[in-house]
């Protein structure tokens, strides 16, 4: 499963949406924002939120409620099994 497939599965389970950044190089963008905060180009992170929130595509969940509940139950069981291993 690729990253997009994994994210859409999560999106379906949690009944949410995913906003895909229009920026392809988000690691370097994050570094640039942190550098800008350090040298006071922006006074706080809230100042750059609108800039950072510009998104490309938006994906919405698509599973019907019965399938979503089944996937959520499977997710919860997997989390419980993982916690038992700790």
C-alpha positions as CSV (number, residue, x, y, z in Angstrom):
1,X,0.0,0.0,0.0
2,X,1.4,3.4,-0.9
3,X,1.1,6.5,1.3
4,X,-2.0,7.8,-0.5
5,X,-3.7,4.5,0.0
6,X,-2.8,4.4,3.6
7,X,-4.0,8.0,4.2
8,X,-7.3,7.3,2.4
9,X,-7.8,4.2,4.6
10,X,-7.3,6.4,7.7
11,X,-9.6,9.0,6.3
12,X,-12.3,6.5,5.8
13,X,-11.9,5.1,9.3
14,X,-11.9,8.4,11.0
15,X,-14.6,10.0,8.9
16,X,-12.5,12.9,8.0
17,X,-10.8,14.7,5.0
18,X,-7.3,15.0,3.9
19,X,-5.9,18.2,2.3
20,X,-3.0,17.5,0.1
21,X,-0.4,20.3,0.1
22,X,0.2,22.0,-3.2
23,X,3.8,22.3,-2.2
24,X,5.9,19.3,-3.2
25,X,8.9,20.0,-1.1
26,X,7.3,20.3,2.3
27,X,10.4,19.3,4.3
28,X,12.3,22.3,2.9
29,X,9.2,24.5,3.3
30,X,9.1,23.5,7.0
31,X,12.8,24.4,7.4
32,X,12.2,27.7,5.7
33,X,9.3,28.6,8.0
34,X,11.3,27.7,11.1
35,X,14.2,29.8,9.9
36,X,11.8,32.7,9.2
37,X,10.4,32.4,12.7
38,X,13.9,32.4,14.2
39,X,15.0,35.6,12.3
40,X,11.6,37.2,13.1
41,X,10.2,37.4,9.5
42,X,7.1,36.1,11.2
43,X,6.4,36.8,14.9
44,X,4.7,33.5,15.6
45,X,3.6,30.4,13.8
46,X,0.0,31.6,13.6
47,X,1.2,34.3,11.3
48,X,2.1,31.8,8.6
49,X,-0.9,29.5,9.0
50,X,-2.9,30.9,6.1
51,X,0.2,30.5,3.9
52,X,0.8,27.0,5.0
53,X,-2.9,26.0,4.7
54,X,-3.0,26.6,0.9
55,X,-3.9,23.2,-0.4
56,X,-4.1,21.4,-3.6
57,X,-6.6,18.5,-3.7
58,X,-9.0,17.7,-0.9
59,X,-10.2,14.2,-0.4
60,X,-13.3,13.3,1.6
61,X,-14.2,10.0,3.1
62,X,-16.3,7.7,0.9
63,X,-17.2,4.6,2.9
64,X,-20.8,4.0,3.8
65,X,-21.5,4.0,7.6
66,X,-21.6,0.2,7.9
67,X,-18.2,-0.3,6.2
68,X,-16.8,2.6,8.2
69,X,-17.9,1.1,11.5
70,X,-16.4,-2.3,10.4
71,X,-13.1,-0.7,9.6
72,X,-13.1,1.3,12.8
73,X,-13.7,-1.9,14.8
74,X,-10.8,-3.6,13.0
75,X,-8.6,-0.6,13.7
76,X,-9.5,-0.6,17.4
77,X,-8.7,-4.3,17.6
78,X,-5.3,-3.8,15.9
79,X,-4.5,-1.0,18.4
80,X,-5.4,-3.2,21.3
81,X,-3.2,-6.0,20.0
82,X,-0.3,-3.5,19.6
83,X,-0.8,-2.2,23.1
84,X,-0.7,-5.8,24.5
85,X,2.7,-6.2,22.9
86,X,4.1,-3.3,24.9
